[in-house]
C-alpha cells in the first residue's frame, strides 16, 4: 500500500514538471486530497473489526502452537526417560555379566595356580628324594 502511494506521488510529480502552473496547482491539491484520503482509509482499516479479528486469530494460533509444542515436549521427555531407563538397565545387566565372567576367570586362574604349585611341589619332592 505504501509503495503504491509513493509510486503514485513520484509519477504525479514527474507529470507536474511537464504541466502549466494552474495544472500543477490543481494536481498538487488533488495529491494532497488523495494523501488525506489514503491516510483516512489506512486508519479505518487499522481500527476495523477485520484487523482486530486477525489479531485475535494470531493470538489463538500462537496459543494452539504453544499447546502443541508443550505436548510434543512432554512426549519427547517421556521417550527420553524411557530410553535412559532402558539403557541403564542394559548397562546394569552388562556389568553383572562382566562381573560374573571376571569372577569365573579369577577362580580359574586361582585353580590353575594351585594346580601348578602342586605340580611344582611334586617335582621338587621327587628331585629331593633322588
C-alpha positions in Angstrom: 0.0 0.0 0.0 2.8 2.4 0.9 4.7 1.5 -2.3 1.7 2.3 -4.4 1.3 5.7 -2.7 5.0 6.5 -3.2 5.0 5.4 -6.8 1.8 7.4 -7.5 3.4 10.5 -5.9 6.6 10.1 -7.9 4.6 9.6 -11.1 2.5 12.7 -10.5 5.5 14.7 -9.6 7.1 13.9 -12.9 3.8 14.8 -14.7 3.7 18.1 -12.8 7.1 19.1 -14.1 5.7 19.0 -17.7 2.4 20.9 -16.9 1.5 24.6 -16.7 1.3 26.4 -13.4 -2.5 26.2 -12.9 -2.4 22.5 -13.9 0.4 21.9 -11.4 -1.5 23.7 -8.6 -4.7 21.6 -9.3 -2.6 18.4 -9.4 -0.9 19.4 -6.2 -4.2 20.0 -4.5 -5.5 16.7 -5.8 -2.4 14.9 -4.5 -3.0 16.4 -1.1 -6.6 15.2 -1.1 -5.6 11.7 -2.2 -2.9 11.6 0.5 -5.5 12.6 3.1 -8.0 10.0 1.7 -5.3 7.3 1.8 -4.4 8.2 5.4 -8.1 8.1 6.5 -8.5 4.8 4.7 -5.5 3.4 6.5 -6.9 4.5 9.8 -10.2 2.9 9.0 -8.5 -0.4 8.1 -6.2 -0.4 11.2 -9.1 0.2 13.5 -11.6 -2.1 11.8 -13.1 -5.3 13.0 -11.2 -7.3 10.4 -7.8 -6.3 11.8 -9.0 -7.0 15.3 -10.2 -10.4 14.2 -6.8 -11.1 12.6 -5.1 -10.1 15.8 -7.4 -12.4 17.7 -6.7 -15.2 15.2 -3.0 -14.7 15.6 -3.2 -14.9 19.4 -5.3 -18.1 19.2 -2.9 -19.6 16.7 0.1 -18.8 18.9 -1.7 -20.3 21.9 -2.5 -23.5 19.9 1.1 -23.7 18.7 2.4 -23.3 22.3 0.0 -26.1 23.5 1.1 -28.5 20.7 4.8 -27.7 21.4 4.3 -28.4 25.1 2.5 -31.7 24.3 5.3 -32.7 21.9 8.0 -31.8 24.5 6.1 -33.9 27.1 6.1 -36.9 24.7 9.8 -36.4 23.8 10.6 -36.2 27.5 8.7 -39.4 28.2 10.5 -41.2 25.4 13.9 -39.8 26.5 13.2 -41.1 30.1 12.1 -44.5 28.8 15.3 -44.7 26.6 17.5 -43.7 29.5 15.8 -46.3 31.8 16.3 -49.0 29.2 19.9 -48.0 28.6 20.5 -48.0 32.4 19.0 -51.5 32.7 21.2 -52.8 29.8 24.3 -51.3 31.4 23.4 -52.9 34.7 22.9 -56.3 33.0 26.2 -55.9 31.1 28.0 -55.0 34.3 26.6 -58.1 36.1 27.6 -60.3 33.2 31.1 -58.8 33.1 31.4 -59.3 36.8 30.4 -62.9 36.6 32.9 -63.6 33.8 35.6 -61.8 35.8 34.8 -63.9 38.9 34.9 -67.1 36.8 38.3 -66.1 35.2 39.8 -65.3 38.6 38.5 -68.6 40.0 40.1 -70.5 37.1 43.3 -68.6 37.4 43.5 -69.4 41.1 42.7 -73.0 40.4 45.4 -73.1 37.7 47.9 -71.5 40.1 47.2 -74.1 42.8 47.5 -76.9 40.3 50.8 -75.5 39.1 52.0 -75.1 42.7 51.1 -78.8 43.5 53.0 -80.0 40.3 56.0 -77.9 41.3 55.9 -79.3 44.8 55.7 -82.8 43.5 58.7 -82.2 41.2 60.7 -80.7 44.0 59.9 -83.6 46.3 60.9 -86.1 43.5 64.1 -84.2 42.9 65.0 -84.1 46.6 64.3 -87.9 47.1 66.7 -88.8 44.4 
